[in-house]
Amino acid sequence: MTNSTVRAVNRLSRRWAAVQPPAGDPSRDRGTVFTAAGVWPLLALLADGADGAARGELAQALGVPAGAAAAAARELLDVLAGVRGLRAATGLWARDDLPLQEAWSAKLPAGARGTLKGDAGADAKVLDAWASERTGGLIERMPVTLQEDTRLVLASALALRLKWIRPFREIPGGVDEGPWADRLLPLLVRSTSLLDRVRVAHGPAGPVTLLEVVGNTGVDVHLVLGEPGAPAGQTLAAAIDAVTRALPSTGADLLPEGNPGPGLSVATVPAASPHPRLTVWTVAFDVRAEHDLLAQARLFGLETACDASHGHFPGVSADPLAVGSARQTAIARFGAEGFEAAAVTAVAAAAGCAPPRMRYRVRRAEVRFDRPFGFLAVHRTSRLVLAAGWVDEPATVCA
């Protein structure tokens, strides 16, 4: 996958992160999660078949020329399919009376092909079964409402599962302050001698602390904590810049002592071992979100494409088509042993021992994610952001 495609997808991730609704918004429950990597290839395939203003808007949202978009989408999906622990798929379903342009169809990535029968109930069962199978049951329904005039559905599915190289211990407990104070939380704790697993970057809304949790599949999860009053969107956007190395960050091994970042403390202390130590406290979480992409139509280049007064995709079909629905369902779960995330995106066209002797003085760092925070799932080699989100509420403690 070319660096330009990675940068283009990550730019869409960053822009999407920056417009996330604030905590307390009715669209959020326990938090939010989204994946631009699931939206981008669908927009690219649409751009390849679009004309006029719709083609220009889609190209601008994608960050690549419309003429190169289909090839970039195929390349992106091929590479995603090769990431261990990640399943990626696309699907196309069209009414049998919709003539598809052969030149456009030939550029589609390998994936499911099906026919919409015009029976909303029967068609929904087929689409739901595809979503569930492609995500291993994480997402059971296709995020699209079929209408009488729905003539085509284009969908993508991503499902990521990984285990931590070093698992956490889960300890039910509580915190003394903040929005989660005086509650029983599923606290996760672990220690490492690698101080640079936690880093601090400085974005427009202030310092951001990032913790890298290494997975066993070439994908890592970065937990992200901003200042208490910093907007979630700005914190996530700065974190994406940091993990993609567009924004410099400094590891805890080089940070000054004290509190150099949100939730982070660094000190030199007496110790029985000569090795530095980073102790991590966080919480298990389980978040799910539904996104109506047309509510942010400009962000995704779909403003003109949803104007049903005329068609915008002559490269897809000689029949006039406009975007009638574009939605994403996404889920993310973080626990003591590992992480899993999935997203389905659909675009429908309508129309203790005895104390040891302290013989050394070593650097110790402790980072706590014990108030709302963000997360990013990042492919280690390419730095492609596979999923991003925000945790408003931790998971519940199992009885």
C-alpha positions in Angstrom: 0.0 0.0 0.0 1.4 3.4 -1.0 2.2 6.0 1.6 0.0 8.4 -0.2 -3.0 6.1 0.4 -2.2 5.7 4.0 -1.9 9.4 4.5 -5.2 10.0 2.7 -7.1 7.5 4.9 -5.5 8.9 8.0 -6.4 12.4 7.0 -10.0 11.3 6.8 -9.7 9.7 10.2 -8.4 12.9 11.6 -11.1 15.0 10.1 -13.8 12.6 11.4 -12.2 12.6 14.8 -12.3 16.4 15.0 -16.1 16.5 14.4 -17.0 13.9 17.0 -19.9 15.0 19.2 -19.1 16.0 22.8 -19.8 13.8 25.8 -23.5 13.9 26.7 -24.6 14.1 23.1 -27.7 11.9 22.5 -25.8 10.1 19.8 -23.3 8.7 22.3 -24.0 6.1 25.0 -20.8 4.7 26.6 -18.6 6.4 24.0 -18.0 6.2 20.3 -15.9 4.3 17.8 -15.4 4.8 14.0 -13.2 3.6 11.2 -12.3 5.7 8.2 -10.6 2.7 6.7 -14.1 1.2 6.3 -15.5 4.3 4.6 -12.6 5.4 2.4 -12.7 2.5 -0.1 -16.5 2.9 -0.6 -16.1 6.6 -1.3 -13.2 5.8 -3.7 -15.3 3.3 -5.7 -18.2 5.9 -5.9 -15.7 8.6 -7.0 -14.6 6.3 -9.9 -18.1 6.2 -11.2 -19.2 9.8 -10.4 -19.2 12.9 -12.6 -19.6 16.6 -12.2 -19.6 18.2 -8.8 -20.1 14.9 -7.0 -16.9 13.5 -8.5 -15.0 16.6 -7.4 -16.4 16.6 -3.9 -15.6 12.9 -3.4 -12.0 13.4 -4.7 -11.5 16.2 -2.3 -12.8 14.1 0.7 -10.6 11.2 -0.4 -7.5 13.2 -0.9 -6.6 11.4 -4.2 -7.7 12.1 -7.8 -11.0 10.4 -8.7 -9.3 8.6 -11.6 -6.9 6.9 -9.3 -9.4 6.1 -6.5 -10.6 2.7 -7.6 -7.1 1.3 -7.9 -6.2 2.8 -4.5 -9.3 1.2 -2.9 -8.4 -2.2 -4.3 -4.8 -1.8 -3.0 -6.0 -0.7 0.4 -8.4 -3.7 0.8 -5.8 -6.2 -0.4 -3.3 -5.0 2.1 -5.9 -4.9 4.9 -6.8 -8.5 4.1 -3.2 -9.4 4.6 -3.0 -8.0 8.2 -3.0 -10.8 10.7 -6.0 -10.8 12.9 -7.9 -8.4 10.5 -10.7 -9.5 8.2 -11.6 -7.1 5.4 -14.4 -7.6 2.8 -16.5 -5.7 0.3 -19.9 -6.5 -1.1 -22.1 -5.2 -3.9 -25.8 -6.0 -4.3 -27.9 -4.5 -7.1 -31.4 -4.9 -8.5 -31.4 -7.2 -11.5 -33.0 -4.5 -13.6 -30.1 -2.1 -12.9 -27.5 -2.1 -15.7 -24.0 -1.8 -14.3 -21.3 -0.3 -16.4 -18.8 -3.1 -17.2 -15.8 -0.8 -16.9 -16.8 0.2 -13.3 -17.7 -3.3 -12.3 -14.3 -4.6 -13.5 -12.5 -2.3 -11.1 -14.3 -3.5 -8.0 -12.3 -5.4 -5.5 -12.9 -9.2 -5.1 -15.9 -9.7 -2.8 -19.5 -10.7 -2.6 -21.8 -10.0 -5.5 -25.6 -10.3 -5.1 -29.0 -9.3 -6.3 -31.6 -7.2 -4.5 -34.9 -8.9 -5.0 -37.0 -5.9 -4.1 -38.4 -7.7 -1.0 -37.1 -5.6 1.9 -37.4 -8.3 4.5 -35.7 -11.0 2.4 -33.0 -8.6 1.2 -32.3 -7.4 4.7 -31.7 -11.0 5.9 -29.1 -11.6 3.2 -27.3 -8.3 4.0 -27.4 -9.0 7.7 -26.0 -12.5 7.3 -23.1 -11.1 5.3 -22.3 -8.4 7.9 -22.4 -11.0 10.7 -20.3 -13.6 8.9 -17.7 -11.0 7.8 -17.3 -9.7 11.3 -17.4 -13.0 13.2 -20.7 -12.0 14.8 -19.5 -8.7 16.2 -22.0 -6.8 14.1 -25.2 -8.6 13.3 -27.0 -6.1 11.0 -26.1 -4.2 7.9 -26.4 -0.5 8.7 -28.8 0.3 5.9 -32.6 0.7 5.6 -33.9 -0.7 2.4 -36.5 1.4 0.6 -38.6 0.6 -2.4 -36.3 2.7 -4.6 -33.1 1.2 -3.3 -31.3 -0.1 -6.4 -27.8 -0.7 -5.2 -26.0 -1.4 -1.9 -22.2 -1.1 -1.6 -20.7 -2.3 1.7 -17.4 -2.9 3.5 -16.7 -4.9 6.6 -13.6 -4.8 8.9 -13.1 -7.1 11.9 -10.0 -6.9 14.1 -9.0 -9.3 16.9 -5.7 -9.3 18.7 -4.1 -10.5 21.9 -1.8 -8.4 24.1 1.9 -9.5 24.1 1.8 -8.8 27.8 -1.7 -9.2 29.3 -3.2 -7.0 32.1 -4.4 -8.1 35.5 -8.0 -7.2 36.1 -8.7 -5.8 39.6 -12.1 -4.5 40.5 -11.6 -1.2 42.3 -12.3 2.5 42.3 -10.8 5.9 41.8 -10.9 8.9 44.2 -11.8 11.7 41.8 -13.3 12.5 38.4 -16.5 11.4 36.7 -15.9 7.7 37.6 -15.2 8.3 41.3 -16.8 6.2 44.0 -17.8 3.4 41.5 -16.7 -0.2 41.2 -14.6 -0.3 38.0 -12.9 -3.1 36.0 -9.4 -1.8 36.5 -6.6 -3.2 34.4 -3.0 -3.0 35.6 0.4 -4.1 34.3 4.0 -3.0 34.5 6.9 -2.9 32.0 10.5 -1.7 32.0 9.9 0.0 28.7 9.3 3.6 29.7 8.9 4.8 26.1 5.6 2.9 25.7 4.1 6.1 27.1 4.7 9.3 25.3 3.5 12.9 25.5 2.7 15.1 22.5 1.5 18.7 22.5 -1.5 19.6 20.3 -3.7 22.7 19.9 -5.8 21.8 22.9 -2.8 21.1 25.2 -0.7 18.0 26.1 -1.8 14.5 25.2 -0.6 11.3 26.8 -0.4 8.2 24.6 0.2 4.7 25.8 1.1 2.0 23.3 -0.3 -1.4 24.1 1.4 -3.9 21.8 -0.7 -6.6 20.1 0.4 -9.9 18.7 -0.8 -9.4 15.1 1.2 -6.3 14.0 -1.6 -4.0 15.2 -1.2 -2.0 18.4 -3.8 0.0 20.4 -2.9 3.5 21.7 -4.8 4.8 24.7 -5.1 8.6 24.6 -5.7 11.0 27.5 -6.0 14.8 27.2 -6.4 17.5 29.7 -9.7 17.3 31.7 -11.3 20.1 29.8 -10.0 19.3 26.3 -12.6 18.4 23.7 -12.5 14.7 22.7 -12.3 15.5 19.0 -9.2 17.7 19.4 -7.6 15.2 21.7 -8.1 12.4 19.2 -7.0 14.5 16.2 -3.7 15.3 18.0 -3.3 11.7 18.9 -3.7 10.6 15.3 -1.0 13.2 14.3 1.3 11.8 17.0 0.9 8.1 16.1 1.3 8.8 12.4 4.4 10.9 13.4 3.1 14.1 12.0 3.4 15.6 15.5 6.5 15.0 17.6 6.2 13.1 20.9 8.5 12.4 23.8 8.9 9.1 25.7 8.7 8.9 29.5 12.4 8.0 29.6 13.2 11.6 28.4 10.4 13.5 30.1 11.0 15.7 33.1 10.0 14.4 36.5 6.7 15.5 38.0 3.5 15.4 35.9 4.7 16.0 32.4 1.4 14.8 30.8 -2.2 14.2 31.6 -2.6 11.2 34.0 1.2 10.7 34.0 3.7 11.0 36.8 7.5 10.5 36.6 10.0 10.3 39.5 13.3 8.8 40.6 12.7 6.4 43.5 14.5 3.8 45.6 14.2 0.3 44.1 15.4 -3.3 44.6 16.0 -3.7 40.9 18.2 -1.4 38.6 15.5 -1.5 35.9 13.1 1.4 35.3 9.4 0.7 35.6 6.3 1.9 34.0 3.0 1.0 35.7 -0.2 1.3 33.7 -3.7 1.6 35.1 -6.7 1.7 32.8 -10.2 0.2 32.5 -11.9 -2.4 30.3 -14.3 -0.9 27.9 -17.0 -1.9 25.4 -18.3 0.8 23.1 -20.6 0.8 20.1 -21.7 3.5 17.7 -24.0 4.1 14.8 -22.9 6.9 12.3 -25.1 8.5 9.7 -22.5 9.7 7.2 -25.0 11.9 5.5 -25.2 14.0 8.7 -21.6 15.0 7.8 -22.1 14.9 4.1 -19.5 17.5 3.4 -16.8 15.7 5.4 -17.3 12.5 3.2 -17.8 14.4 -0.1 -21.5 13.4 -0.4 -23.3 16.7 -0.5 -24.0 16.7 -4.2 -24.2 12.9 -4.4 -27.3 12.8 -2.3 -29.3 15.2 -4.4 -31.9 12.9 -5.8 -33.2 15.4 -8.4 -30.8 13.8 -10.9 -28.1 11.1 -11.2 -24.5 11.5 -10.3 -22.9 8.2 -11.2 -23.0 7.5 -14.9 -19.8 5.5 -14.6 -21.7 3.1 -12.3 -24.9 2.7 -14.3 -26.6 4.4 -17.3 -29.7 4.7 -15.0 -29.6 7.8 -12.8 -28.4 7.1 -9.2 -28.0 9.2 -6.1 -26.9 8.3 -2.6 -29.9 7.7 -0.5 -28.2 6.3 2.7 -24.7 6.0 4.0 -24.1 4.6 7.5 -21.6 2.8 9.6 -22.0 0.5 12.6 -18.8 0.1 14.7 -17.8 -1.7 17.9 -14.7 -1.9 20.0 -13.8 -4.0 23.1 -10.7 -3.7 25.3 -10.0 -6.2 28.0 -7.2 -7.8 30.1 -6.3 -10.3 27.3 -6.8 -8.3 24.1 -8.8 -6.1 21.8 -11.4 -6.5 19.2 -13.1 -4.1 16.9 -15.4 -4.3 13.9 -17.2 -1.9 11.5 -19.7 -2.4 8.7 -20.2 0.5 6.4 -23.0 0.6 3.8 -23.9 3.1 1.0 -27.2 2.6 -0.6 -28.1 4.2 -3.9 -31.7 5.0 -4.6 -33.2 5.8 -7.0 2.9 -9.2 48.6 6.5 -10.7 50.1 8.8 -9.2 52.7 10.1 -5.8 51.6 13.4 -6.2 49.5 16.4 -4.0 50.1 16.3 -0.8 48.1 19.8 -0.8 46.6 19.1 1.3 43.5 17.6 4.6 42.5 15.6 4.3 39.2 13.1 6.2 37.1 9.5 5.2 37.7 6.5 6.3 35.7 2.9 5.7 36.3 0.0 6.5 33.9 -3.7 6.3 34.8 -6.6 6.3 32.4 -9.2 6.6 35.0 -11.4 9.2 33.4 -12.8 9.5 29.8 -10.1 8.8 27.2 -9.6 7.9 23.6 -8.1 5.0 21.7 -6.6 4.3 18.3 -5.9 0.9 16.7 -2.9 1.3 14.4 -1.2 -1.0 11.9 2.4 -1.0 13.2 4.2 -1.1 9.9 2.2 1.3 7.7 0.9 3.6 10.6 -2.6 3.2 9.1 -5.3 4.1 11.7 -7.7 1.1 11.6 -10.2 2.4 14.2 -10.5 5.3 16.6 -12.9 6.1 19.4 -13.6 7.5 22.8 -14.6 5.9 26.1 -17.2 7.8 28.1 -18.1 4.9 30.3 -16.0 1.8 31.2 -17.3 -1.7 31.0 -19.2 -3.0 34.0 -17.6 -5.3 36.6 -18.7 -8.9 36.2 -20.4 -10.4 39.2 
